[in-house]
Amino acid sequence: MNYREAVAWLDSFDEFSMKLGLERVERFLRMAKLDFADLKVIHVAGSNGKGSVASMLARILRVEGYKVGLYTSPHLLDYPERIAVNCRPCTKKAFASLMSWARKIVDLMEERPMHFEVLTCAALKHFLDEKVDFLVCEVGLGGRLDATNVLNGLVNVITNISLEHTQILGDTLRQIASEKAGIIKFNSLAVTNAEGEALATIQRMARAKNAAVIRPRYELAESTDRGSTFDLLYPCKLSGLRVSLLGFHQVENAALAASAAYLLRKRGFPVSDRAIRLGLEKTFWPCRLQVISRRRRPLTLIDAGHNPDCLKRLSQSLKLFSFKQLFVVFGCYRDKDFREMLDYLSPKADTLILAKPKSWRAAETAELRPFSRARQTLQEATVSAAIEQAEKLAGRDDLLLVCGSLSVAREAMKHWKLKIRAVC
């Protein structure tokens, strides 16, 4: 099986089936005789920021000298991005080999597993074969019934909680927090920046499992278009921490990552202050308020945020940049609250160019247009056409932002022929 055949086989599984549960994964792993009991795992759940926190943690541990596996989802360009060791995606040859291995197991199973379950089991085999010291693992959906929850986290991270996937996880913050907190195991440690009833739910569930929950405290020193600096006040004191990822929200994510690294230290694993500092400073996570090039004019950003909370945080972070006019290329999925997304973003745009990404989930531009509050709203058939139009209209001192969904970010990367060589 070559890479193209491997992708075709994996894509034959329904990616959006939501038959949650651990039975199929556990059966697959038993049949494969994979022993991951000794795998040291940092498990990351939450509504937004999971990938950023996971990449920061992977980089911190890498700086310390550990061999680190990183499992994230979804991918931007290619599946191997999801399965990385020491911040480098696995090769396409290795991915094809993993799918060949997985196919032999699947062919013996009475019940066909889900797309994400196959990918998760294959990733676990890769990390075991690579003999990683740590695995930083991002939850796919929810937590309690997610395929990754066959793992036992030494430290569990739960990022902010917002209303998302309500048809699956529940339509209240309490219900969603309960699903996310399902990753917390007996006698483990957890760190979260959840608030209010979501935090209370996580704390209650942790107490039932004799697990400790830490909520970091930090103080922002400075945020610019080059990064942020903050002081971590609790659970340990570290001043002058610099975050390379852009945006106010990345300070919140960095505080979680630094706190999780500190909790690993408390569990007996060496993680130095230096590793925390350098890890946060060196982290790269593609399409998260990513500047394409500082030499490029107009200054151009890509962001893969795909729900109202993401767009709210993105809109707040635009004040970090200096520009005359803001040009926004926007497209999103029909199953997202695009009215609220546009409420946050469109009033800031001088020109909003709507585009339909290449996805069956994509919203039509005609559906989006009534909710635009930009000074000028245009429509284009494709993301590439929208980008070309924006580049024609924008001046050197303007700002071009491409955002709204993972599909839009993916098509923007392909338009500019950008590659992903590292994921943390």
Order of alpha helices (4+ residues) and beta strands (2+ residues): alpha-alpha-beta-alpha-beta-beta-beta-alpha-alpha-beta-beta-alpha-alpha-beta-alpha-beta-beta-beta-beta-alpha-alpha-beta-beta-alpha-beta-alpha-beta-alpha-beta-alpha-beta-alpha
